[in-house]
Amino acid sequence: MDAGRRTVLTAGAAGAAGLVTACGSSGDRGGSTASAPETSRGATPSTGVGAASAAGSVPGGEALAKTSDIPVGGGKVFAEQEVVVTQPKEGEFKGFSAVCTHMGCTVAEVSDGTINCPCHGSRYSITDAAVVAGPAPQPLAAERITVTGDTIRLG
């Protein structure tokens, strides 16, 4: 019976270790730092209208929205794609991961100049995804988006 108890305790400890690992450390989701978020897809973020791919060709990623769908000073969360697109200033579009750096929840909304996570209250700047209110330990990772005409695309 003692061996059976050890097996259960060992399995329980392994499961708990997996939960702790999944719930956030500086190595989660790209291991970005507070000063320089990486892109979670290994690309650089778009800096505005008409950004092209690294090869210089017309972008061909998944269409997310029309530019008119993203309010100036606000943004929109695309939960299925795990991306949030913001427009801090007229004609300037930014893409960030929609996965909170605290516990991996998906951010839910963009309002009053911040990207907001419903799980524990973390808030991020729409301009650079810097942490405005914790407990998030680091900014959201930048995501590559491209804007061609009035279409915003992922990638």
Phi, psi and chi 1 to 4 in degrees:
 res  aa     phi    psi   chi1   chi2   chi3   chi4
   1 MET       -  -34.7 -177.2  110.3  174.5      -
   2 ASP   -62.6  -39.2 -170.0   33.9      -      -
   3 ALA   -64.9  -37.0      -      -      -      -
   4 GLY   -64.3  -40.0      -      -      -      -
   5 ARG   -64.5  -40.3 -140.0  176.1  -66.7  144.5
   6 ARG   -62.5  -40.0  -96.5 -168.9  -61.1 -110.8
   7 THR   -61.7  -45.5  -57.8      -      -      -
   8 VAL   -63.6  -45.5  170.4      -      -      -
   9 LEU   -63.2  -40.7  -71.3  175.1      -      -
  10 THR   -63.8  -45.3  -58.4      -      -      -
  11 ALA   -64.1  -40.0      -      -      -      -
  12 GLY   -64.1  -41.4      -      -      -      -
  13 ALA   -65.2  -40.0      -      -      -      -
  14 ALA   -64.2  -40.6      -      -      -      -
  15 GLY   -64.9  -41.8      -      -      -      -
  16 ALA   -64.0  -39.4      -      -      -      -
  17 ALA   -62.8  -39.0      -      -      -      -
  18 GLY   -64.2  -39.1      -      -      -      -
  19 LEU   -65.7  -43.4  -73.3  174.0      -      -
  20 VAL   -61.4  -43.4  169.5      -      -      -
  21 THR   -62.0  -41.6  -59.3      -      -      -
  22 ALA   -72.2  -21.0      -      -      -      -
  23 CYS   -91.6    7.5  -72.4      -      -      -
  24 GLY   121.9  120.3      -      -      -      -
  25 SER  -149.1  171.3   70.8      -      -      -
  26 SER   -64.9  -13.5   61.5      -      -      -
  27 GLY   -90.8   -3.7      -      -      -      -
  28 ASP   -72.9  149.3  -74.5   -5.9      -      -
  29 ARG    43.5   57.9  -61.2 -157.6  176.1  -96.7
  30 GLY   100.1  -13.1      -      -      -      -
  31 GLY    58.4   34.2      -      -      -      -
  32 SER   -73.6  160.0   54.1      -      -      -
  33 THR  -104.1  168.3   64.4      -      -      -
  34 ALA   -65.5  -26.1      -      -      -      -
  35 SER   -93.1  -21.8   60.6      -      -      -
  36 ALA  -146.5   86.4      -      -      -      -
  37 PRO   -66.3  139.3   21.2  -28.0      -      -
  38 GLU   -87.5  166.4  -64.4  175.6    5.3      -
  39 THR   -87.1  139.8   61.0      -      -      -
  40 SER   -76.7  -12.7   62.5      -      -      -
  41 ARG  -107.8   11.2  -62.7  176.8 -157.8  -94.4
  42 GLY    75.3   25.2      -      -      -      -
  43 ALA  -125.7  173.7      -      -      -      -
  44 THR   -97.1  150.3   55.8      -      -      -
  45 PRO   -74.9  157.2   27.1  -33.4      -      -
  46 SER   -71.5  144.3  169.2      -      -      -
  47 THR  -107.8    4.8   56.0      -      -      -
  48 GLY   160.4 -165.1      -      -      -      -
  49 VAL   -65.4  138.8  176.2      -      -      -
  50 GLY    78.7   16.5      -      -      -      -
  51 ALA   -64.5  138.3      -      -      -      -
  52 ALA  -110.0  167.4      -      -      -      -
  53 SER   -71.4  168.4   67.7      -      -      -
  54 ALA   -58.7  -30.7      -      -      -      -
  55 ALA   -79.6   -6.8      -      -      -      -
  56 GLY    85.3    5.0      -      -      -      -
  57 SER   -88.5  171.2   62.4      -      -      -
  58 VAL   -69.9  131.9  174.9      -      -      -
  59 PRO   -61.7  145.4  -12.4   19.5      -      -
  60 GLY  -132.5   21.6      -      -      -      -
  61 GLY   -71.8 -180.0      -      -      -      -
  62 GLU   -62.9  128.7  177.1 -178.5   -2.0      -
  63 ALA   -70.7  127.2      -      -      -      -
  64 LEU   -98.5  -46.7  -69.1  174.2      -      -
  65 ALA  -164.6  171.6      -      -      -      -
  66 LYS   -89.8  151.1  -62.2  -70.0 -175.3 -169.0
  67 THR   -58.0  -32.7   55.4      -      -      -
  68 SER   -68.3  -15.4   59.3      -      -      -
  69 ASP   -78.0  -15.4  -64.6  -24.9      -      -
  70 ILE  -106.1  110.8  -48.1  -60.4      -      -
  71 PRO   -70.4  145.0   23.2  -30.2      -      -
  72 VAL   -64.3  131.7  175.6      -      -      -
  73 GLY    79.7   10.5      -      -      -      -
  74 GLY  -143.6 -150.4      -      -      -      -
  75 GLY  -179.5 -173.1      -      -      -      -
  76 LYS  -145.4  138.2 -175.4  173.0  179.3  179.6
  77 VAL   -95.1  131.4  176.3      -      -      -
  78 PHE  -111.7   85.9  -61.0   90.3      -      -
  79 ALA   -60.2  -40.6      -      -      -      -
  80 GLU   -62.1  -37.2 -175.0  175.9  -47.6      -
  81 GLN   -90.8   -5.1  -66.4   84.4   -0.9      -
  82 GLU    56.3   44.8  -64.6 -174.9  -27.0      -
  83 VAL  -134.1  145.1  172.3      -      -      -
  84 VAL  -123.0  134.4   58.7      -      -      -
  85 VAL  -113.5  131.3  175.4      -      -      -
  86 THR  -121.9  161.6   65.8      -      -      -
  87 GLN  -132.9   83.0 -174.6  177.5 -170.1      -
  88 PRO   -60.9  -38.2  -16.2   25.2      -      -
  89 LYS  -131.8  156.7  -64.9 -173.7 -121.7  179.8
  90 GLU   -48.7  121.9  179.6   78.3   38.6      -
  91 GLY    80.8    1.0      -      -      -      -
  92 GLU  -109.8  112.0  178.2 -176.6   22.8      -
  93 PHE  -111.0  138.4  -62.2   90.9      -      -
  94 LYS  -127.0  145.4  -55.8  -80.8 -174.8  163.9
  95 GLY  -120.3  135.6      -      -      -      -
  96 PHE  -138.7  157.7  -55.4  105.6      -      -
  97 SER   -61.5  142.7  169.9      -      -      -
  98 ALA   -94.5   11.7      -      -      -      -
  99 VAL  -100.1  116.1  178.6      -      -      -
 100 CYS   -60.2  137.2 -180.0      -      -      -
 101 THR   -78.4   -3.7   60.6      -      -      -
 102 HIS   -82.5  -62.5  174.7 -124.4      -      -
 103 MET  -129.7    7.9  -61.9  -81.5  -69.3      -
 104 GLY    83.4   10.8      -      -      -      -
 105 CYS   -69.8  158.0  -65.4      -      -      -
 106 THR   -87.2  130.6  -58.8      -      -      -
 107 VAL   -61.3  152.8  -62.5      -      -      -
 108 ALA  -110.3  -28.9      -      -      -      -
 109 GLU  -156.4  165.0   66.3  172.7   -2.5      -
 110 VAL  -125.2  121.4 -179.8      -      -      -
 111 SER  -156.0  151.0   63.2      -      -      -
 112 ASP    51.2   38.7  -60.7  -38.0      -      -
 113 GLY    79.7    9.3      -      -      -      -
 114 THR  -133.7  154.5   60.3      -      -      -
 115 ILE   -96.1  124.3  -57.4  163.9      -      -
 116 ASN  -115.8  131.9  -53.1  -49.9      -      -
 117 CYS   -98.9  129.2 -178.5      -      -      -
 118 PRO   -79.0  -15.7   32.1  -37.1      -      -
 119 CYS   -70.8  -50.2  -66.3      -      -      -
 120 HIS  -137.5   12.4  -59.3  101.8      -      -
 121 GLY    87.5   11.6      -      -      -      -
 122 SER   -64.9  143.8  -68.1      -      -      -
 123 ARG  -135.5  142.4  -66.1 -176.9  -51.0  153.3
 124 TYR  -126.9  147.1  -55.8   88.1      -      -
 125 SER   -67.0  139.5  166.3      -      -      -
 126 ILE   -73.8  -15.4   63.6  168.4      -      -
 127 THR   -81.0  -47.1  -57.7      -      -      -
 128 ASP  -137.0    6.6   59.8    3.0      -      -
 129 ALA    65.3   17.9      -      -      -      -
 130 ALA   -64.8  149.5      -      -      -      -
 131 VAL   -69.0  123.5  177.4      -      -      -
 132 VAL   -99.0  -34.7  173.6      -      -      -
 133 ALA  -146.2  134.8      -      -      -      -
 134 GLY   -81.1  179.4      -      -      -      -
 135 PRO   -94.0    8.0   33.5  -36.8      -      -
 136 ALA   -54.4  133.4      -      -      -      -
 137 PRO   -86.1  -15.4   30.8  -35.1      -      -
 138 GLN  -155.9  163.7   57.9 -163.3   20.0      -
 139 PRO   -64.8  164.9  -10.8   20.5      -      -
 140 LEU   -70.1  146.4  -64.5  171.8      -      -
 141 ALA   -71.5  143.4      -      -      -      -
 142 ALA   -72.0  145.8      -      -      -      -
 143 GLU  -121.3  143.2  -70.0  -75.2   -8.9      -
 144 ARG   -77.6  124.7  169.3  166.5 -101.4  176.5
 145 ILE  -128.2  156.1   59.3  167.3      -      -
 146 THR  -130.2  147.6   54.7      -      -      -
 147 VAL  -121.4  119.5  179.4      -      -      -
 148 THR  -126.6  116.4  -54.8      -      -      -
 149 GLY    63.9 -121.4      -      -      -      -
 150 ASP  -108.8   17.5   67.3  -12.5      -      -
 151 THR  -111.4  131.4  -57.1      -      -      -
 152 ILE  -102.6  127.8  -59.4  170.3      -      -
 153 ARG  -121.5  150.9  -64.8 -176.3 -179.6  -81.4
 154 LEU   -84.4  127.9 -176.9   59.7      -      -
 155 GLY   101.1      -      -      -      -      -
